[in-house]
Amino acid sequence: MSRANTSSVDTTDGYKIAHLGKEKKIADLAKYSQKEKDENQIEQIVNARKVAFSALNKEKLKRKAKLAKASRKRNKK
């Protein structure tokens, strides 16, 4: 590892601290990105449920409309 600092002051400890800080930062970012992926998967599952429920509700509404139409027809006679 070449050092950019050529002064007579020993900065080895500073480099060690900087390296540890960088490792912690990378680990935190990795945790966050994993959490974000999990949230996206949960969101996709929720969206899939919404689609399924909306399809069921559509079918229910069609049946009700059909029955209501038949009922109106019967009541006209």
C-alpha positions, -999 to +999 in steps of 0.1 A: +000+000+000+016+032-011+010+062+010+001+096-004+015+113+027+053+116+027+057+136+059+076+123+089+043+119+109+032+083+113-004+080+101-008+043+102-035+044+129-054+070+109-054+047+079-066+018+101-095+038+115-105+050+080-105+015+067-127+003+096-151+032+090-152+023+053-160-013+061-188-003+084-203+020+058-202-008+032-219-032+056-246-007+064-253-001+027-255-038+021-280-042+049-301-013+036-301-027+000-312-061+013-340-045+033-351-025+003-352-057-018-374-073+009-397-043+009-400-045-029-409-082-027-436-075+000-450-047-022-451-070-052-470-096-031-495-069-019-500-057-055-506-093-067-533-097-039-549-064-050-551-076-086-566-109-075-592-092-052-601-067-079-607-096-103-630-113-078-648-081-071-654-076-108-669-110-111-692-104-081-703-070-096-711-086-129-732-114-113-750-088-092-757-066-122-770-096-141-793-106-113-805-070-109-812-068-146-832-101-144-851-088-114-860-056-132-872-076-162-894-098-140-908-068-122-918-051-155-941-080-165 
